[in-house]
């Protein structure tokens, strides 16, 4: 008999970016509908129309798939290009651009919030999320932050932004939720500048 497929690794010659996209779309829908715990790889595969083994091949574990599915579809170096040239005003510009992006892209914002919710109770997801955001902050500020305690400075910037996102989009804290990106930039930016350039 010809054309039969045995068990084992799925064939990859009929897959590509389109299959990856189908898997990510299905994962986003199902994580949103059912939550992380009640979503299975088999169910995602069924909705995407692919063998669940293909999901493991491309993304690894369910935690890895969640991070990939909910990660913003933008190159951070593009979003924050030129910030390092602004001197001590980088904090304000950074906050304005970050919040402005989430406000202008509600779907991306929803993904980020969903990922934060899961990360609070899943260590592996938290590790991946932390690596991503620390990597972004290091790319943006690594060349401009003061050399002393540079890693701590970057970590403090990340903690500030995590707190801001949680307060605005998850906890929906009063005027943090209703403030504009420019207002938050004016309020939070100096704190970030102090983390980057001040005495710790």
C-alpha positions in Angstrom: 0.0 0.0 0.0 1.4 3.4 -0.9 0.7 6.8 0.7 0.1 5.4 4.1 1.4 7.2 7.1 2.7 5.2 10.1 2.9 6.3 13.7 5.7 8.6 14.8 6.8 12.1 13.9 4.4 13.9 11.5 5.5 14.6 8.0 6.6 18.2 7.6 6.6 18.5 3.8 3.0 19.7 3.8 3.5 22.2 6.6 5.0 25.6 7.0 4.1 29.1 8.2 0.5 28.5 7.4 0.3 25.5 9.7 2.1 27.4 12.4 -0.4 30.3 12.0 -3.3 27.9 12.2 -2.0 26.4 15.4 -1.4 29.8 17.0 -4.8 31.1 16.0 -6.5 28.0 17.4 -4.5 28.3 20.6 -5.4 31.9 21.1 -9.1 31.2 20.6 -9.1 28.2 23.0 -7.0 29.8 25.7 -9.4 32.7 25.6 -12.5 30.5 25.7 -11.5 27.8 28.1 -8.5 29.1 30.0 -5.1 27.5 30.2 -5.9 24.5 32.4 -8.9 23.3 30.4 -7.3 23.7 27.0 -5.5 20.5 25.7 -3.0 20.1 22.9 -5.4 17.6 21.3 -8.2 20.1 21.3 -6.0 22.8 19.8 -4.8 20.3 17.1 -8.4 19.4 16.3 -9.5 23.0 15.9 -6.3 23.8 13.8 -6.8 20.7 11.7 -3.4 19.3 12.5 -1.9 16.3 14.3 -1.2 17.2 17.9 2.3 15.8 17.4 2.9 18.7 15.0 2.2 21.2 17.7 4.8 19.6 19.9 7.2 19.6 17.0 6.9 23.3 16.5 6.3 24.6 20.0 7.3 22.0 22.5 5.1 22.0 25.7 1.7 23.7 26.2 3.5 26.3 28.3 5.8 27.1 25.3 2.7 27.3 23.0 1.0 29.7 25.4 3.9 32.0 25.4 4.2 31.9 21.6 0.5 32.4 21.1 0.2 35.3 23.4 3.4 37.1 22.6 2.9 40.5 20.9 3.3 40.4 17.1 5.8 43.3 16.9 9.5 43.7 16.9 10.3 45.6 20.2 13.3 47.2 18.5 10.9 48.8 16.0 8.5 49.9 18.7 11.2 51.5 20.8 13.6 52.7 18.1 15.4 55.9 18.9 14.5 56.0 22.6 18.2 55.6 23.7 18.9 59.0 22.0 16.5 60.9 24.2 18.9 61.3 27.2 17.2 61.3 30.6 13.7 61.5 29.0 13.8 57.9 28.0 11.4 56.7 30.7 8.6 59.0 29.7 8.9 58.0 26.0 9.2 54.4 26.9 5.9 54.4 28.9 4.1 56.4 26.3 5.0 54.1 23.5 4.3 50.9 25.5 0.9 52.0 26.7 0.1 53.7 23.4 0.8 50.4 21.6 -1.5 48.4 23.9 -4.2 51.0 23.6 -4.0 51.0 19.8 -3.9 47.2 19.6 -6.6 45.8 21.9 -6.0 42.2 20.6 -2.3 42.4 21.5 -3.2 43.9 24.8 -5.6 41.0 25.6 -2.9 38.5 24.8 -0.4 40.3 27.1 -3.0 40.4 29.9 -3.9 36.7 29.5 -0.2 35.8 29.6 0.3 37.8 32.8 -2.7 36.1 34.4 -1.3 32.6 33.7 2.3 33.6 34.7 1.1 34.4 38.2 0.4 30.7 38.9 2.7 28.9 36.4 6.4 29.1 37.1 7.6 27.9 33.7 5.4 30.5 31.9 6.6 33.1 34.3 10.2 32.2 33.5 9.5 32.5 29.7 7.7 35.8 30.2 10.4 37.3 32.4 13.1 36.3 29.9 11.1 38.0 27.1 10.5 41.3 28.9 14.0 41.5 30.4 15.4 40.8 26.9 13.3 43.7 25.6 14.4 46.1 28.3 18.0 45.1 27.9 17.8 45.7 24.2 16.2 49.1 24.7 18.3 50.3 27.7 21.4 48.1 27.9 23.6 50.7 26.2 22.3 53.8 28.1 21.7 52.6 31.7 24.5 53.4 34.2 27.1 50.7 34.3 26.9 50.2 38.0 24.2 47.6 38.9 23.1 47.6 35.3 21.2 44.3 35.6 19.4 45.5 38.7 18.5 48.7 36.9 17.0 46.8 34.0 15.1 44.5 36.4 13.6 47.5 38.2 12.4 48.9 34.9 10.7 45.6 34.1 9.1 45.4 37.6 7.8 48.9 37.1 6.2 48.1 33.8 4.7 44.8 35.1 3.1 46.7 38.0 1.8 49.4 35.7 0.2 46.8 33.3 -1.3 44.8 36.2 -2.7 48.0 37.8 -4.2 49.3 34.5 -5.4 46.2 32.7 -5.9 43.5 35.3 -6.7 45.2 38.6 -8.2 48.3 36.8 -7.1 50.7 39.5 -8.9 54.0 39.5 -7.0 56.7 37.6 -4.3 54.3 36.5 -6.9 52.7 34.2 -8.4 56.0 32.9 -5.1 57.9 32.5 -3.8 58.6 29.0 -0.5 57.2 27.8 0.9 60.7 27.9 -0.2 61.2 31.5 1.3 57.9 32.6 4.5 58.8 30.8 4.7 62.0 32.8 4.0 60.2 36.1 6.0 57.0 35.7 8.7 58.1 33.3 10.8 59.9 36.0 10.8 56.7 38.1 12.2 54.7 35.2 14.8 57.4 34.5 15.8 57.2 38.2 16.2 53.4 37.9 18.4 53.8 34.8 20.5 56.8 35.8 20.1 57.6 39.5 21.7 56.4 42.7 20.4 53.0 43.8 
